[in-house]
Every structure is written in structure tokens, then in C-alpha cells.
């Protein structure tokens, strides 16, 4: 059974006979997309973990792309009816949109086992362990025989609009150069599966020989990395024309480490 943002009002905190629970099937996977409290946040979905594995995309409360202004949301690409519905219950309805996207992306929506969304964002639960990570949605049951604990919470990020899946990478850059400067460092990944846009690794004071790390959620699975593009820029015109390079760049894919 796959629970698509199981309802919170009248169900959260009730006995297991009344609501969806992992005793209802051999394998129950849950996608939580609207688990903020009903009062005052109007969250329609429940927040406790109730399945064998529970996914909390983007933390499970507020979905990216749902904060658009009402006019642009109601006059939606998919028509006014779809847009109006999205405006009223956008977070809640993201669960089935993620699920339908997951059918097309068997390698997408990797969930990382983590105590909290904040720790996941900081990269504490990266990469996937030896046994791998489950895929949120249609292919979650591939993980069925790897469930160890009573309640397993998995976190991931998604895009703002279709296509929703993102692939997580850890990018570490060690700078080279002669003097420290202010500015930012961007990196783009190129691979057998395609190329990403530029992602900011760090900004502020850039010091040669220092190492900077960022976790990026790329819009494609780059596959085997073939090339990395490094770009830095300073925030204002510097008459000394400082030069910075990358001594090393390390890219780690969450999926296969």
C-alpha cells in the first residue's frame, strides 16, 4: 500500500483500526507532503511515521512551487480547474504528482534515512548506506526486504514543478591562488547522463588552499561524471585582477557513493 499524504483531520492520533497503518499490508510506504498542523496552517496530511517506510520530501510540510502567487497558480499550465485545486490544496496534492513522476524515473526520488530534515539538509545523512536508499513512490517496494527498524523516516528534496526528481551530490572544492578575495564559486557537472546548471558552492571570503563543501540537488542524474566546470567571480571590480583556480574538485553521488 502506498499512502499519498494520508489525512490528518479526524485521523491523526486515532487507533490503528481507523487509519492507515503498517499492519494493513505486507509493505506500507507513505509520502508526507502537507504535514503542518491543520490549525493554524491548514495542513491536510498527518505528520507521524505510520508505514514501514515514510518519506518526507522537502521536510514534509511546505512543497517548493506551492508558494506562488494565487493568480499565476490558478491560471495554471494544466488549466484553470487544475490551478484552482492546486491553490487550495497544493502541498496535499503534490503527493500524487510525485508518485506519477516516480513511475517515469525508476532511479529518482532517493530517500535518505535521517533523524530530521535539518540534518539531511546539512548533509549529515549522505551518502546512501551500503544497502542503498529507497525510491519514493512507485518503486519504494524494491526496498521491502531492507526494512530494519520500526519506523524509518526518509528525507529528500524535489523540484518546484515537473519534472520533480532531483539527484543529490556532494561537491568539495579546494581553491588555489595567491591572495584571498571576496566573491562566489559555482560548479556545474557534466556526465554520461547529461549536464547540470551551475550551483553555488560557497560565497563570501574565498581563501586559497581552503576547502569548501556543498550539497547540491541536481535536476538530472549526470551518470558517470566526465567533466566539471569551475567558475568564480568577485562581487566588484578589483584593480589587482586576482586569480583563483580549483586545485581539486571532488564529486560524490549519493546513490552509489
MITIKOL-753087 format. One record per residue (C-alpha): residue in three letters; x, y, z. Coordinates in pm, whole numbers, padded with zeros to 5 digits, always signed. Example, Ala and Ser with C-alpha at 12.3 -4.5 7.8 and 13.67 -1.06 7.14 Angstrom:
! MITIKOL-753087
Ala+01230-00450+00780;Ser+01367-00106+00714;
This chain:
! MITIKOL-753087
Unk+00000+00000+00000;Unk+00123+00349-00084;Unk-00021+00630+00128;Unk-00031+00961-00059;Unk-00029+01220+00219;Unk-00272+01034+00449;Unk-00530+01268+00600;Unk-00465+01446+00929;Unk-00807+01581+01040;Unk-01007+01307+01220;Unk-00729+01051+01161;Unk-00405+01165+01325;Unk-00364+01015+01670;Unk-00654+00770+01631;Unk-00631+00392+01688;Unk-00472+00191+01408;Unk-00806+00032+01315;Unk-00934+00371+01199;Unk-00642+00493+00991;Unk-00373+00370+00756;Unk-00109+00173+00942;Unk+00175-00062+00854;Unk-00031-00354+00983;Unk-00261-00304+00683;Unk-00029-00472+00429;Unk+00299-00660+00389;Unk+00459-00332+00289;Unk+00326+00019+00352;Unk+00511+00324+00219;Unk+00396+00678+00289;Unk+00460+01015+00121;Unk+00404+01312+00357;Unk+00366+01643+00174;Unk+00130+01855+00386;Unk+00202+01763+00746;Unk+00197+02110+00904;Unk-00069+02135+01181;Unk-00424+02178+01047;Unk-00472+02470+01285;Unk-00349+02728+01204;Unk-00151+02612+00897;Unk-00429+02421+00716;Unk-00211+02112+00677;Unk-00427+01827+00549;Unk-00175+01545+00596;Unk-00057+01366+00907;Unk+00300+01401+01032;Unk+00377+01084+01239;Unk+00550+00794+01066;Unk+00288+00521+01019;Unk+00429+00295+00747;Unk+00721+00059+00711;Unk+00898+00350+00543;Unk+00785+00714+00548;Unk+00911+00976+00303;Unk+00920+01346+00392;Unk+01006+01530+00068;Unk+01128+01886+00135;Unk+01067+01818+00505;Unk+00707+01708+00452;Unk+00531+02039+00529;Unk+00576+02301+00255;Unk+00642+02193-00102;Unk+00850+02411-00337;Unk+00638+02575-00605;Unk+00330+02589-00379;Unk+00403+02941-00259;Unk+00341+03102-00598;Unk+00103+03395-00607;Unk-00264+03293-00646;Unk-00313+03438-00996;Unk-00019+03254-01156;Unk-00120+02938-00975;Unk-00489+02946-01066;Unk-00419+03019-01434;Unk-00209+02704-01444;Unk-00045+02535-01743;Unk-00285+02246-01692;Unk-00592+02472-01695;Unk-00796+02678-01452;Unk-00959+02382-01274;Unk-00624+02215-01201;Unk-00478+02550-01097;Unk-00761+02636-00858;Unk-00737+02296-00697;Unk-00362+02341-00661;Unk-00410+02679-00499;Unk-00642+02537-00235;Unk-00451+02217-00157;Unk-00120+02242-00342;Unk+00100+02074-00078;Unk-00152+01795-00024;Unk-00184+01721-00396;Unk+00192+01716-00454;Unk+00195+01359-00319;Unk+00019+01211-00623;Unk+00223+01429-00862;Unk+00546+01296-00709;Unk+00405+00945-00733;Unk+00313+00976-01101;Unk+00657+01126-01178;Unk+00822+00839-00991;Unk+00680+00588-01241;Unk+00881+00755-01520;Unk+01201+00785-01310;Unk+01290+00446-01158;Unk+01621+00593-01032;Unk+01465+00915-00899;Unk+01336+01039-00562;Unk+01605+00873-00349;Unk+01515+00900+00018;Unk+01795+00939+00275;Unk+01743+00781+00618;Unk+01782+01066+00865;Unk+01662+01174+01214;Unk+01543+01513+01082;Unk+01513+01729+00772;Unk+01760+01985+00911;Unk+02028+01718+00950;Unk+01956+01595+00598;Unk+01993+01949+00460;Unk+02328+01983+00635;Unk+02450+01665+00465;Unk+02474+01455+00781;Unk+02287+01160+00627;Unk+02478+01148+00299;Unk+02556+00928+00107;Unk+02329+00624+00090;Unk+02442+00334+00312;Unk+02577+00010+00165;Unk+02228-00135+00115;Unk+02126+00175-00080;Unk+01835+00416-00042;Unk+01469+00355-00123;Unk+01300+00537-00411;Unk+00996+00735-00302;Unk+00682+00645-00494;Unk+00609+00361-00733;Unk+00937+00172-00679;Unk+00951+00202-00299;Unk+00870-00168-00263;Unk+01213-00258-00404;Unk+01330-00170-00051;Unk+01086-00407+00117;Unk+01343-00663+00237;Unk+01578-00396+00374;Unk+01343-00254+00637;Unk+01515-00296+00972;Unk+01360-00060+01227;Unk+01008+00004+01348;Unk+00974+00346+01185;Unk+01214+00465+00918;Unk+01196+00830+00808;Unk+01349+00925+00475;Unk+01417+01277+00350;Unk+01479+01423+00004;Unk+01428+01740-00197;Unk+01222+01784-00513;Unk+01188+02043-00786;Unk+00927+02320-00792;Unk+00747+02182-01097;Unk+00751+01882-01325;Unk+00984+01708-01362;Unk+01010+01676-00985;Unk+01301+01437-00909;Unk+01641+01574-00806;Unk+01970+01387-00759;Unk+02192+01476-00463;Unk+02568+01527-00492;Unk+02836+01635-00250;Unk+03078+01876-00419;Unk+03405+01966-00246;Unk+03631+02237-00392;Unk+03985+02319-00278;Unk+04094+02659-00409;Unk+04435+02760-00537;Unk+04571+03110-00587;Unk+04787+03379-00427;Unk+04552+03603-00231;Unk+04211+03585-00067;Unk+03922+03762-00238;Unk+03551+03813-00183;Unk+03308+03654-00424;Unk+03140+03324-00505;Unk+03229+02986-00652;Unk+02996+02799-00891;Unk+03029+02445-01022;Unk+02842+02262-01300;Unk+02862+01886-01354;Unk+02888+01713-01691;Unk+02832+01341-01732;Unk+02712+01050-01940;Unk+02352+01124-01834;Unk+02364+01496-01916;Unk+02480+01828-01773;Unk+02358+02033-01477;Unk+02319+02406-01444;Unk+02567+02597-01225;Unk+02533+02553-00849;Unk+02683+02786-00592;Unk+02931+02607-00366;Unk+03025+02900-00145;Unk+03018+03278-00128;Unk+03197+03537+00086;Unk+03570+03535+00151;Unk+03750+03289-00076;Unk+04087+03175+00056;Unk+04341+02977-00148;Unk+04412+02629-00003;Unk+04077+02634+00180;Unk+03824+02361+00109;Unk+03454+02436+00059;Unk+03175+02177+00054;Unk+02814+02199-00065;Unk+02533+01950-00119;Unk+02353+02012-00445;Unk+02024+01868-00565;Unk+02072+01846-00940;Unk+01785+01840-01187;Unk+01932+01537-01369;Unk+02119+01219-01290;Unk+02455+01303-01452;Unk+02561+00937-01451;Unk+02936+00899-01473;Unk+03097+01241-01428;Unk+03310+01328-01731;Unk+03382+01697-01669;Unk+03338+01965-01404;Unk+03306+02334-01484;Unk+03450+02570-01221;Unk+03362+02938-01220;Unk+03441+03205-00966;Unk+03351+03571-00964;Unk+03426+03859-00734;Unk+03148+04091-00631;Unk+03304+04410-00755;Unk+03577+04526-00990;Unk+03915+04457-00834;Unk+04203+04655-00988;Unk+04457+04393-00877;Unk+04289+04135-01105;Unk+04316+03844-00860;Unk+04325+03493-00997;Unk+04172+03186-00837;Unk+04167+02827-00951;Unk+04049+02492-00823;Unk+04331+02267-00704;Unk+04087+01977-00669;Unk+03715+01919-00709;Unk+03559+01604-00564;Unk+03211+01493-00661;Unk+03032+01221-00465;Unk+02699+01082-00586;Unk+02456+00993-00309;Unk+02318+00692-00491;Unk+02630+00480-00545;Unk+02875+00669-00324;
